[in-house]
Amino acid sequence: MKLNGTVQSIIFRNATNGYTVLSLLCDDEKQTITCVGSLPLVNVGDSVSLSGEESYHPRFGTQFKVESYERRAPSSNTAIIKYLESGVVRGVGPVMARAIVNTFGMDTLEILEHEPERLTEVPGIGTKKAKMISDSFREKRLLRDVLLSLEPYGVTVGQAYKMMQTYGELCLAKVQENPYQLIDDIEGIGFLTADRIATHVAGFESDSLARLMAGIRYCLQQARDEHGDMFLSYSSLIERASKLLGADPERIEETVEWMEAGSDLLRCEINGVDAIYLPYLLKIEDYIAKKLLLLNRPQQTEAWDLARWQKRVGMELSSEQQKAVQLALSNGICIITGGPGTGKTTIIRCILDAMQENGYSVELAAPTGRASKRMTEATGYEARTIHRLLEYIPGEGFQRNRDNPLIADMIIVDEMSMVDAPLMYALLQAITKGTRLVLVGDRDQLPPVGCGNVFSDALSSEVLPYFRLTEIFRQAQRSNIIRNAHLINNGRMPLLIDHDSDFLFEEIASVDRIRSRLVELIRKESSSLGTNDPLMDVQVLVPMKTGPLGVIELNRLLQDVCNPASPLKAEHTSGNTVFREGDKIMQIRNNYKVEWRKMRSAGGYDEGVGVFNGDLGTILRIDTREKYAVVAFDDGRIAEYAFAQFEEIDLAYCITIHKSQGSEFRTVLLPLAGGPMPLLSRNLLYTAVTRAKHLVYGIGRSETVARMVKNAQRSDRNTGLKERLSEYAVIGS
């Protein structure tokens, strides 16, 4: 059965897989029919021919189920106007669409395609506006071409959009040339998708060397991305690659040898393990070890009156803190670690004042925007993210490097446990010999989201000057958050109190009842959490993504409570998630190309690029016509997101404990009721508790808390930095 007509409206669209529900006005204009199917390229105003069959939905009634479709050229001036004003071309609304068609008539689409410079003939369209309209139209055309070619093989609208941004007009030619390059270049495309494209589009054989090499590289990349490994053991790599590629282990071994001979892989021994590295990861690890040891030189600092400083700031340093300060002032590199309440922030402030009073320059940095903001508030001096410190520019990389180093006498980095190996490599490249480096953090926190475990490995090597703070200060001792954090870290059960404390716990056995209680606590009218603004002040943290107490389910539940649907709030559906104006969101992967603006307190704006994994914000506006949203991040940055970029954000009423690293929240709401043992670990619970500034409110089963406290297992990463530091220290001594 066939239907011909014009799309009147898009009722629903899944941006990930293109599933669409639309209203079609048939050519005879006598009836409007609801059509459903995979129609990612169809827009309002399109003239289409649909093939399929009628079906009946028990809730929505009669529908036309589309099996295939063709887009037809608009058959009248009115149809072209409706097509252009639908939002398919950014910057063209009803008035502009009418003006363009009044000028060019039925030749409009041909002009847009081949002679866009003629748009300046339209009253009100200048050169700049014409270019914007032309670029948008060409982008939509290219997106259509890419999707038509690759959508059958698992490429989503968002991924096609990224291909266009990465490869430009040569997108399809680049894909044909080497589909496996997509794995490295396009976020979200793994080996299986690239392999389907290689087989069906580019004609690669299943036993081709290019395919086997790509699969082996992918196994190492997967270990890097999913587990944080810098390498895989030889035996593990052979086993994984053989399973992935469906190839004999002997064939994989031959390919690994071939890749080693061509330096596509590097092999070395790490603590008795036959380790296989991607070359750049070995280079990173090797450089970090050598540079840290190069910076590790005694330093002379002029006499400084500690007693006078203590009197001026109204505090007295403990013996431990004084030793840590002295260590930092007398060495080229110093590592300071300690749990909550042990005075790390006070030490940073003291070191900073001591250096500046002696005329030395100091830079403060942290891995995330939230962590740098807290560092600024705690010290009174500006702290920046490491990316901002190194002046990162998308497409160009870090502007501060070995050829253009940082000019500072000392650099202090806080929240070092979050810094992965590639970021540490970039930082160390921009530091010259003679610049002092102070690394501060809590080694008992979770390891970084990215690969490597720099802070823990550097401490474990014991070849660099370090100080571990153990004394909890009297003021901190009054906080049950801090007391319980240290109890948990020492393998002891925390104090689970149900009243008059900054650490509360309600014993609730039923998962359904936990969910109901969570809703009661988070409602704005509730005073149980001590705030009238739970959206901003309260963060729900959980160990896992799935299940009735997982991130996905709780975000749906809490969105309905904190930001219910309203005719006054625009919405956009991406994947299985409905986003609406007012939603709390989190960036879930680094994007170095997003442009942002930030208002200065004195007026005007700062501008920059880059949003990063873990950044939290709020959706201010969703423009369904122009297909973009405006997001305000917690640190004041404001950015625009095209709808295709929505796969980079997620709702953040509830987030995993892993995603909370480096953040601090007024109140942490912690529902706990069982789960897989690997996800219920001591350091996971410790990390969750130490994210709260004023209140931890646990609800659930105390037996789950006890299981987490007892489970001291850590997921060890395959890293070689500790061994390299030890080896090079012996060579250099």
N, C-alpha and C positions, 0 to 999 in steps of 0.2 A: 504494500500500500504506500502511496506517495502523497505528500502534502506540499503545496507551494504557497508561500506567503511572506509576510514581513514581520520581523520580531518587534513586538510592542513593548515588552518589558522583560528584564531578567529578574525572576522571583528569587532564585537562589543559585549560588555557584560555589563549588568547592575549588579553591584556588590551587590545591595540590594535584588533584586528579582530573579537574575539568568537568566533573559531573554538574549538570546544569538543569534547572527547572525554568522554563520560559513560557511566555504567552505569545502565541502566533496568530496574527490576523491573516486569515486565508485570502487568496487573491480575489475571490468573489466578494470579499468584505462583508459576507453574511454571517460569519461565525468566527469566534476566537477560541482557540484550542490550547490547552496546557500540554506542553511537550517536555519529555525528560530524556536525558542521555548524556553521553560524553561529548560536550560541545564547547571546548575551551576557547575557541576562536570566534564564536558567534557573539555579536553585540546588538544592542538596540538599534533598530533602523536597517539591519541587514535583510536583504532579500535572499531567501533560502529555499532549497528543495530538500525535503526530508523523506527518508525511506524508513519504514518500520511497521508497527502494528498497534492497534488500539489495545489498551489494557485497563483494568479496573483496580483502583486502590481503595481499600476499605475506608480510609480516612479522607482521602482527597478526591475520590470519585474517578470519572473517566479521564484517562490521559493517553497521549500518543507516545509510545516508547520508541525512541529513535535508534536505529541500527547504523545508519550512515547518512551523510548529508553533503550538500554542495552549496557554496555561496554563489549567488547570482549577482550580477551588476545591478545596482538600483535602476529601476525602469522609468523613473520620472524625477523631475526637479524636486518634488515634495519628498520623495523617498531619499534623495541625496541629502537634503536638508536634515531630515530626521536622522540619517546615518551620522552626519557630522556633529550634530548637536547632542548625540547620545553620550559624549565623553570619550569616544574612540580616539579623538585627536585632542591632546591637551591644549587648553587655551581657546578652544572654539566652543562658544555657547550658542544659544538660539539666534541671537542678533547677528553674530559674526558668521554663522553658518548660512543664514539667509543672504547676507551681503556677498559672500563668496559665490553662492549659486546664482544670484542675480547677475553677477559679472560674467561667469563662465558657463552657466547652464549645464547641459549634459556632458560637457567636456571637463567638468570640475575634477573628477578623480584622475583623469589623464594629466591634467595640469599639476596636480599634487604629486603625481608619480614621476613625471618626466621634466616638468618646467616649473618647479616651485618658486623660482625667482619672479615669476609673473604675478605672484600673490600680492606684490606691492601695487598692482593695478587696482586692487580693491580699496575703496575709501576706508581709512582708519587702520590699514595694515602697513607698517613700516618695514624696513629691512630686518630689524631684530625680531619683530613679531613673525614675519614670514619665515625666517630661519627656524624659529621655535616650532611653528606649525609643521613645516616640512620635516624637521628632525623627528617629531612625534609620529607623523604619518609613516615615515620610512622605518622607524623603530617597530611600529605595529606590523608593517608588512614583513619585516625580517623575522619578528617573533612568530608570525603566522607560518612562514616558510620553514623555520626551524621545528616548530611543533608538528607540522604536517609530516615532516620527515622522521622525527625522532620520538614523538609521543607514543607510538605503538611499542616502543622498546623501553618504556618506563621513565622517560624524561618528563618532568613536571613543568608547569608554567613558570614557576620560580627559577628552576634550573635553566630553562631556555633563556630567561631574562638575564641570568648571570653569564651564560655563554655569549650573548650579544654584547654585554658590557666588557667581557674579557677579550673576545676575538673580533668584534666589530663586523663589518660587512663581509669579511672572509670566514664567517662562523662555520658554515656548512663545509667549506673546503678544508678548513683546519680539522674538523671532525673526521672527514673522510680520510685525511692524510694519516692520522694516528688517534683513533678513538680512545686509546688507553691513557693519553695525556689528560683526558677529562678528569681522571682520578685525582691528579695533582692540582688541576686548575679550577675545578668547579666544586664548591662545597656541596656535600650531600650525594655526589655521584661516586659510587663505589665500583668495585671490580665487576660485579654481576651486571650492572647496567651498561658499563663500558664494553663488557664482553659481548652482550647482546647486540650492541651497535656494531662492534667490530665484525661479528659473524654475519649479521643480516644486511648491514648497510655497506661496510667496507670490504667484505669478502675475506677476512682473515681466517686461516685454517686453525683447527683446535690444537694442533701440536706445533704451531709456528713458534719460532724463537721469541718473537715480539710478545706473543700471548704469555708464554711461560715466564719471561722476564718481568712482565707487568704483574703477573700473579704473585711472584716471589716478592717484588717490591711492595705490593699491596699487603702481604702478610706482615711485613715489617712496619708499614704505615699504620695498619690496624692495631698492632701491639702498641705502637706509639700513642695513637689517639684514644684507644679504649682503656689502656692500662697504664699509660705513662712510661712505657719501656723505652730505653735508649737502644737496646739491642735484643736479639733473640738468640738462644743457644742454637747451635748448628742442628742438633737432632730435632728440636722443637720446630725450627723453620722448615726442615724437610717434611716433617709430618703434616704441618699446617698447609703448606703449599701443595703437597700431593693430594690432600683431601679437597682443597679448593678447586684445583685444576683438573681433577680426575685423571691424574697422570701417575705413571710408575715412579716410585721413589728414586730409582736409578736415573731416570730422565731428569728429575729435579736436581739431583746431585750434580749431574753433568752441566746443567744450566747454571747452577750456583758457581761451579768452577769457572765456567765461561765468563760469568759476570765479575768474578774476582780477578780474572786475568785482564779484564778491561777496566778494572777499578770502579765498576758499578756497585760492588759490595766490598767491604773490608773485614778482615778476620783478625782477631787477636784473642789472647787468653785473659780472662778476668776472674781472678780468684779461683782458678782451676776449671773455669767454664770456657768452652770453645764458643766464643761470641762472634756473631755476625751483625755488622753495623751497616746502615745506610751511610755513605761517606760523610755527608754533611753533619750527621749526629756525632760521629767520632771526632770530627774536626772541632765541633762545639765543645765537647767534653774535654778534649785535649787542651784547647785554648783556655778554658776556664781554669783548669788546674794550674797551668803554667803562669797565667796572669795573676791569680790569687797569690801564688808563691812569690812572684816578682814584686807585688805590692807589699809583701810581708817584710818590711824593713823597720828597724827602730827609728823613731822620730823624736826630735827635741821640741819641747813646748816651753815657752817662757813661764816663769813662776806665776802662779795664779792663786789669788786669795780665796780659798774655798769658804772659810769662815765668814768673810764679808758677803759672799754670794748668798750663803744660807740665811744670814741676817736680813739681807735685802728682800729675798723672796719669801721669807717667813716659813722656812722648812729646814729640817735637819736630815742630811743623808745618813743612811745606815752604813755600817762598816762595809757591807757587801756592795752597796751602791758606790761608795767612794773608790773601792778597788776597781769596779767596772769603769768608772769615769777615768781613773788613772791609766787603765789598760788602753782605753781608746785614745787618750792624749799622747801616749808614748809609743804607739805602734802604727805602722802603715796600714794595717788591717786589724780589725777587732770584731769578734762575733759575740753578741750578748743575747742570751736566751733566758726565758723565765715565763711562768704562768701568770694568770691574772692576779692583780694586787701585789705584785712583787716590785713595782716601781720602775718599769721599763721607760714609761713616758717621762718621768722625772729625770731619769738619767739622760735621755735625749736632750731635754731642755737644758740640763746642766752642761753637757758637752758643747752644745750649741753656743751658750753664753760664754763659756770659757774660751772657745775659739774666736768668737767675734770680739770679745774684750781685748784679745791680744792682736787684733787686726787681721785675722784670717777670714777668708770667705767660706761659707758653708752652703751646700745645696741639700734640701730635704726631698725625699721621694718615697713613693709607695706604689705597689703594683696596680691598684684600682683607684677610681675616682673617689669612692666612699672612704677608702683608707687614707688617701691623701687629704681629704677634707677633715677627717678626724685628727690627723697629725697637725694640720694647721690650727685647728681649734685648741688642741692641747698645748702647743708650744708658743702660739702667738706669732709664728713665722710662716711664710708661705711655703707650702709643700705642693709638689706636682706629681702627677703620675709619671712613671718611668718613660712612657711613650712621649709625654709632653716635654719632659726634661731632655729627651734625646731628639726632640723636634721631628717627630715622624710625619712624613708626607706620603699619602697613598700613591702607589706607582713609582715612587722614588726611594722609599725606605727611610731609614734614620739619617737625619742630616748631621747629627753629632756622631762622629766615628773616629777611627784612628787618624784620618786626615784632617778632621775638624773637631778636636777633642773638647770636652767640657773644661771650662776654666774655673776651677774651684780648689781650695786647699783641702776641703773635706767634703765627702758625700755620705749622708746618713740615709739608709734605706730601712723603712719599717715594714712589718708584715712580710718578712723575708720567706717564711714558709710557703707563701703563695707564688713566689717567683720561679718560673720554670727555666729550663736550661737555655732555650733560644733567647729569652729575654735577658738572662744574665750575661750571655755571650755578647749581646748588643750593648749592654751597659758597660761591660769591661773593655770593650773595644774603644769606648769614648773616654776612658780614664787613663791618664798618663802616669808614669812612674813619678812618685813624689806626692801624688794626691792621696790623702788618707780615705779609707773606706770603712764605715761602721755598719755592720749588718745586724739588725735587731728583729727578733721574732720569737715565736713559741714553737719549739720543735715537736711538741706533742699534738699540735693541730694536724688536720688532714694534710696530705701532700698536695702540691699544686695541681690545678686542673690539667695543665699542659704536661709535657714529658719531662723526665728527670726529677731529681729530688735534691737540689743544690744545697739548701740550708742544712738538711739532716746529714747529707754526705760530708759536707765541710766540717761539721761538728764531730762526726764519727771518726774522721781521719785523725783528729787530735794533733795536727801539725800546724794549725793556725791559732793565734792567741784568742782565747774565748773565756767567757765567764758565765756560769749558770747561776741565776738568782733563785734562791729558795725561800727567803724570809718573806712572810706575808705581813704587810703593815697593819698596825692596830686598827686604823679606820677601815681597811679592807676586811679585817677579821669580823667586823660587825655585819658583813654582808653574807647571807647564806648562799647567794649565787657563787661568790668566790670560794667560800668554805666548801661547798658541795663540788665545785669544779676540781679542787685539789683532792678531795676524797675520792672522786671518780678516777682521777688520774693515778691515784695510788692504789686503785683496785678495791676501794671500800665503798659500801653502800651510802649514797647521799641521804641527808635528812629530808624525809618527805613530810612536809608540814602542810596543814590545811587552813591555817589562818595566821594573821599578823606576821608575815614574813615577806621577803622579796623573792622567795622560792616556794611556790605553792604546788600542791599535788592533790588531785581528786582521784580517788580510787573508783574506777568505773570499768566493769568487766565487758559489757556488751558493746560491740562495734557500733551498732545503730544508736545506742545511747550516747556514745562518745561523739558521734556526728551531731546529734541533737544538741548536746551540751556545747559543742564548738560553736554552733549557730547562736545559741543563747549568749555566749560570752562575747561574740564578735559584733553583735547588734549595737548600733550607735547609742541606743537608749540605755544600754547596760553600763553600770559603773563598776563592775567586778574587776575590770582590768585597769581602772584608774585613769581612763582617758575618754574624752568625748569625740576623738577622731581615730577610731581603730584602723581606718584605711591607711593612714600615714604612720601611726605609732605602733601598730601590732603586726608582727610577722609570724605566720604559721610555718613551722619547720617540721618536716617528716623525713624518715630514712629512705623512702622509696617513691617511685613514680606511679606504679600501678596498684590496684586493689582499692577497697572502699576507704582506706585511710591513706591513699597515695595522692600525689600531686594532681594528677588529671581529674580524679573524681572530686577532690576537695576544692579545686579551683572552680569547677562548675557550681558546686554547692555554695561557696562563699561569694561568687560573683552575683548570684541571685539575691544574696543578703545585702552585700555592700554596694552593689551597683545594678539594681534590677532594670530590666528592659523598660523603655518608655518611648512614647511617640516623639519626645523631645530629644532623644539621643540617637544619633546615627550609628549604624552597625556595619561590620564587614565580617564575612565568614572566610576563614583561611584554614584549610584542612578540616579538622573536626572541631575547631574552636571558633566561637562567636566572640569577636572583639567589639566593644562599644565605647563611645565617648565616656570618659571618667574611669575607665578600667586601669587597674594597677598592673604594670607589665615589667618583664625582665628581658634584656637582650641575652640571647642564649648562645651566640657565637660572635667572635671578633669580626668587625667590619671596618676596615681602615679607610673606606671611601665615603662614609656618611658625613655630610657637611652639617655643622651645627653653629648656632649663635648663642651667646650668653651675655645678658645685660650686665653692665658694670654698675656698681653702686653710685659712681660719680656721673653716670650717664653714658650713652653710647653702648656699643657692643664689642665683645671679643668674638672672633670667628676662628673656627678650626675644623678638623676632620677626625673621624674615628669614634666609634662606640664599641664597647668591649663586653665580652662575656661576663655576666653578673651585674651589669649596670641596671638600676631600677628606675622606673619612671611612671608617668601617667599619660594616657591618651587624652589630649586636649580637644582634638577635632578630627572627625572623619569626613572627608569630602567624597561622597559616592559618585559624583559626576566626574570629577577630575581624577578619581581613583588614587588618592593618597591620604595620609593621616599626619597630624602634627603631634609629636611626643615631647613632653617636658620631663627631663631627667631630674633626679633628686638633687643634683649639684648645680642646677640652674641652666644646663644646656637645653636648647630646643632644636629639634631636628624634624625633617620631613621624611616620611617613609612611603614609597610607592607600594601599592597593594601586593606586587610580586615579592616585596621584601618582608612581608608579614611572617614568612616561615622562619625569620631570624629572631622573632620575639615570641614570648609566651605569657599567659596570665601569671601573675605573681602574688595573688592573695596567699597562696601556699607555694613554697619552694623546697627543694631538697636541701638537706643539711650541707651537702657538698657545695651547692651553689651559694651558700651563705658565707663562705670563707671570706675573711677580710672585711665583712660588714658588721655593723653594730646597730641594734634595734632597741628602741625604748623597752618594748615588751616582746618576749618570745613565747608563743603559744605552742605547746609540744604535745600532740596526741600520739600515744604509744600503746600498741596492742599486738605484739607479736610480729613475725615476719621471718624471712630467711636469715640464718645466722651470719653469713658474710656481711649483711647489711646492718646487723645489730652488734656493733663493736664499741669498745670502750672509747676509742678516740673520736668516734662519730658522736657519741653522747656528750663527751667533753667539749667538742667543737660547738655543738648546739647550745649548751649551757653558757659558754663564754661569749656567745653573740649578744646576750641580753645586757642592757645597761641598768635598768631599774627593776625588771620583774621577769621571772621565769614562771610560767603557769603550765604545769603538766596535767594532763588528763589521760586516764587509761589504767593500765595494769602495772602495779609495782613489780610483778614478777618479770615483766619485760625490761624494766629498768635494771633489775638484778642480773638478768642474762647479759645485758650490754656491759655492765660493770665487770662481769667475770670474763667476758670475751676479749682478751688482750691481743688477739691475733691482728696483725697488720698485713695488708696486701703488699708484700715487698716488691719493689720495682727492679727491673734489670737495669742497673746503672753501674758505671765504672769510675765515677768521679772520686769516690773515697780511695780506691786503689791507686788511681793516677796521682792523687795528691801525696799519698804515702810514698809511692815509687819516686816521684820527682823530688820530693823533699830529701830523700836519702841521697839521690844523685847530686843534688845541689849542696849538700852539707859537707 
